[in-house]
Amino acid sequence: MLSLFRLSPPAPKASSRLQRDSIPFVLGDGRRIDVLRVRDPRARRIKLSVGERGARLTLPLRASLVSGERFLHEHRDWLAEQLSALGEHLAPLVRGEPASLPLRDALLPVDWSDGRFARARLDDGRIVLQSPAQAGPAAIARALRDFYEAQARADVGRWLPGYLPGLPRPPSRIRLRVLSSQWGSLAPDGTLTLDLSLVLGRPSAFEYVLVHELCHLVHADHSRAFWREVEARFPAWREERSYFHAEGRRLKASLHALLG
């Protein structure tokens, strides 16, 4: 005997997937930002958070868009404070307009010049951004990424030879990446990956991360023996770790703001 329930169409199920979109928002100080709006089946209340990638408004399935917008406006001042603390106060680069860019724990002025393609270079304490008149934000962001990677590789190239003696082998290759939470990692094949935002902060902190990952060539864990290796090669490592606790989120957020 057939069941009537099997003949009936199944009841629609609530989506178990996150739904995302981006909404423009004006802060109290006039800054215009994009807020990532996420409808999350697991959320139990409306939540506003700020991370390295910017502002995020999370809504439960039953929350209305109007209630989400109201919540966003009620916390507008808090949002502005959090974004400024993370470095989101860096204004988007607009070709031809005065600007400054972070590099090695300093803000360097930007000079604009015409060119056939977008690229950036360091010239006597200033960053020269060359681009065609029609270059858009994406082209400028790619030029900045190439610039920061070249600067980071130059730093690593200066420091690395002094730390190779005593290691069982050198790293097989070194990659610069935009990492969400880590500062560096060492793969089993010897590939050393470093976070690109390191070049924005103070050089000694960047050097410490390099030494930290190199010491994993000796000890793959974080045992006492590992930390003895770090101590022998970089005695001031505790100061740099404290620096990351205080400034790490700001560095990562600044890089995301610049590269989009």
C-alpha distance (Angstrom), angle and dihedral (degrees) to the residues before:
residue distance angle dihedral
M1 . . .
L2 3.78 . .
S3 3.75 117.8 .
L4 3.77 116.3 -124.6
F5 3.79 88.4 -141.7
R6 3.79 90.5 62.4
L7 3.78 91.5 51.9
S8 3.80 91.4 52.7
P9 3.81 117.9 84.9
P10 3.79 113.3 -104.9
A11 3.77 116.0 -99.3
P12 3.79 112.5 -102.6
K13 3.77 113.7 -99.2
A14 3.76 125.3 -138.7
S15 3.76 111.3 -107.1
S16 3.79 113.0 -98.1
R17 3.78 92.6 -160.9
L18 3.77 127.7 93.5
Q19 3.78 114.9 -106.5
R20 3.78 115.4 -149.3
D21 3.77 136.6 -172.9
S22 3.79 136.6 152.1
I23 3.79 125.1 -118.3
P24 3.82 127.8 -168.0
F25 3.79 116.3 -122.9
V26 3.81 134.9 -178.1
L27 3.80 117.4 -142.0
G28 3.78 123.4 -143.2
D29 3.81 91.2 -100.3
G30 3.81 92.1 54.8
R31 3.80 98.0 -101.3
R32 3.79 114.9 142.7
I33 3.78 116.4 -141.6
D34 3.79 139.1 166.2
V35 3.80 116.9 -119.5
L36 3.80 119.3 -155.4
R37 3.80 107.3 -131.5
V38 3.80 114.3 -157.7
R39 3.79 126.4 -174.3
D40 3.79 104.2 -154.8
P41 3.85 122.4 -171.9
R42 3.81 89.1 -152.7
A43 3.81 95.7 53.5
R44 3.80 117.1 105.7
R45 3.79 98.4 -173.1
I46 3.78 141.2 16.1
K47 3.79 110.8 -83.6
L48 3.80 134.1 -174.2
S49 3.80 117.7 -160.6
V50 3.78 137.7 170.3
G51 3.79 123.9 -147.6
E52 3.76 140.7 155.3
R53 3.81 90.7 -69.6
G54 3.80 95.1 51.0
A55 3.79 135.9 -105.4
R56 3.80 122.9 -10.0
L57 3.81 127.4 -169.3
T58 3.82 113.0 -162.3
L59 3.81 120.0 -161.0
P60 3.81 129.5 -171.0
L61 3.80 115.5 -127.4
R62 3.80 94.1 -101.0
A63 3.81 96.8 46.0
S64 3.80 115.4 106.2
L65 3.78 123.3 -127.3
V66 3.81 88.5 -120.8
S67 3.80 91.8 57.6
G68 3.79 89.5 49.3
E69 3.79 92.5 52.1
R70 3.81 90.4 47.1
F71 3.81 90.1 52.1
L72 3.81 90.1 49.6
H73 3.82 92.3 52.6
E74 3.80 92.3 46.9
H75 3.81 90.0 56.7
R76 3.79 97.7 39.3
D77 3.83 95.5 116.9
W78 3.81 92.4 47.4
L79 3.80 89.8 49.8
A80 3.81 92.1 52.2
E81 3.81 91.4 51.2
Q82 3.79 93.2 49.4
L83 3.79 94.2 47.8
S84 3.79 91.9 49.0
A85 3.79 91.1 49.8
L86 3.80 89.5 53.3
G87 3.77 95.4 50.2
E88 3.80 97.7 -102.2
H89 3.79 87.1 128.8
L90 3.81 85.6 86.4
A91 3.77 102.0 112.6
P92 3.82 117.4 -132.8
L93 3.78 111.3 -97.0
V94 3.78 113.6 -102.9
R95 3.77 115.1 -167.7
G96 3.78 111.7 -106.3
E97 3.80 96.2 9.9
P98 3.85 122.5 113.2
A99 3.79 113.2 -94.4
S100 3.79 143.9 156.4
L101 3.80 128.8 -143.0
P102 3.82 130.1 -157.4
L103 3.79 119.8 -115.4
R104 3.82 129.2 158.3
D105 3.80 94.8 -12.2
A106 3.82 94.4 -48.9
L107 3.79 137.3 93.9
L108 3.79 110.8 -124.6
P109 3.82 123.8 -163.2
V110 3.79 118.1 -113.3
D111 3.80 124.1 -130.2
W112 3.81 118.3 -163.7
S113 3.79 124.0 -145.8
D114 3.80 136.8 170.7
G115 3.78 120.8 -104.5
R116 3.79 143.8 151.7
F117 3.81 92.5 -104.7
A118 3.80 137.8 13.8
R119 3.78 117.3 -90.9
A120 3.80 138.5 142.0
R121 3.79 131.2 -143.1
L122 3.79 138.7 175.4
D123 3.81 115.7 -113.6
D124 3.81 122.7 175.3
G125 3.79 96.3 -36.3
R126 3.80 94.8 -40.2
I127 3.79 131.5 97.3
V128 3.79 112.3 -128.9
L129 3.80 113.4 -154.3
Q130 3.77 111.7 -162.9
S131 3.79 118.3 -169.2
P132 3.80 143.0 144.5
A133 3.79 116.2 -99.0
Q134 3.82 92.0 -107.5
A135 3.82 95.4 51.0
G136 3.80 111.7 131.2
P137 3.82 131.7 -151.7
A138 3.82 92.6 -88.1
A139 3.80 93.0 56.5
I140 3.80 91.7 47.8
A141 3.81 91.3 47.8
R142 3.82 90.6 52.7
A143 3.80 90.1 49.9
L144 3.79 90.6 50.9
R145 3.78 92.2 49.0
D146 3.81 91.4 51.7
F147 3.81 89.5 47.2
Y148 3.79 94.8 51.0
E149 3.79 92.1 45.5
A150 3.82 91.1 51.8
Q151 3.81 90.8 49.6
A152 3.81 91.9 47.7
R153 3.80 91.8 49.7
A154 3.78 89.8 50.5
D155 3.81 90.1 55.0
V156 3.79 93.0 47.3
G157 3.79 89.9 47.8
R158 3.81 90.4 56.5
W159 3.80 95.8 47.2
L160 3.79 104.2 36.1
P161 3.85 101.0 72.3
G162 3.80 91.5 57.3
Y163 3.79 92.7 56.6
L164 3.81 100.9 43.4
P165 3.85 97.1 81.9
G166 3.79 109.4 93.9
L167 3.79 95.3 22.4
P168 3.82 118.3 117.0
R169 3.82 89.9 -128.1
P170 3.78 139.9 -17.0
P171 3.82 120.4 -100.7
S172 3.80 111.4 -83.9
R173 3.81 90.9 -130.3
I174 3.80 140.2 -18.8
R175 3.79 123.6 -129.0
L176 3.80 129.9 -170.4
R177 3.80 113.4 -148.6
V178 3.78 139.7 164.4
L179 3.82 100.4 -108.9
S180 3.79 122.4 -167.7
S181 3.81 100.1 -147.4
Q182 3.79 111.7 -9.3
W183 3.79 126.3 77.7
G184 3.77 94.9 -155.2
S185 3.79 145.7 -18.2
L186 3.79 140.6 -164.3
A187 3.81 118.6 -141.0
P188 3.82 122.8 -148.4
D189 3.81 89.7 -107.0
G190 3.80 90.3 58.9
T191 3.81 97.2 -102.3
L192 3.80 108.9 149.7
T193 3.81 115.5 -153.7
L194 3.81 121.9 -165.9
D195 3.78 129.8 -171.8
L196 3.79 111.8 -109.2
S197 3.81 92.8 -140.5
L198 3.82 88.9 69.4
V199 3.81 89.2 83.0
L200 3.81 89.8 62.1
G201 3.82 93.7 61.1
R202 3.75 134.1 59.9
P203 3.81 113.1 -50.6
S204 3.80 95.2 -128.4
A205 3.82 89.7 60.9
F206 3.80 90.8 50.5
E207 3.81 90.1 48.7
Y208 3.80 90.7 51.2
V209 3.83 92.0 54.8
L210 3.80 89.7 51.1
V211 3.81 91.2 51.2
H212 3.80 91.3 45.6
E213 3.80 92.3 55.7
L214 3.80 93.1 42.7
C215 3.81 89.2 55.7
H216 3.80 88.1 59.8
L217 3.80 85.9 70.3
V218 3.81 84.7 69.0
H219 3.82 99.3 36.4
A220 3.79 120.4 16.7
D221 3.82 93.3 -159.9
H222 3.82 135.6 55.2
S223 3.77 95.2 -106.3
R224 3.79 125.1 144.3
A225 3.78 88.0 -97.2
F226 3.80 89.3 57.2
W227 3.80 93.3 51.7
R228 3.80 89.9 48.6
E229 3.81 87.8 57.8
V230 3.82 90.0 50.4
E231 3.82 91.6 47.0
A232 3.80 91.9 51.3
R233 3.80 93.2 51.7
F234 3.81 101.0 33.5
P235 3.83 113.3 20.2
A236 3.83 93.8 178.3
W237 3.81 94.1 59.4
R238 3.83 93.3 118.7
E239 3.80 91.7 61.1
E240 3.79 91.2 51.7
R241 3.79 92.4 48.1
S242 3.81 88.6 53.6
Y243 3.79 88.7 50.3
F244 3.80 90.8 57.5
H245 3.80 91.2 49.3
A246 3.80 88.9 55.4
E247 3.80 102.1 35.6
G248 3.79 107.6 17.1
R249 3.80 99.0 97.7
R250 3.80 91.0 47.4
L251 3.81 92.2 53.1
K252 3.79 93.6 50.4
A253 3.80 92.7 45.0
S254 3.80 91.5 49.7
L255 3.79 91.5 54.4
H256 3.81 91.7 48.8
A257 3.80 90.0 49.3
L258 3.81 91.9 52.1
L259 3.80 97.8 42.9
G260 3.79 96.7 37.6
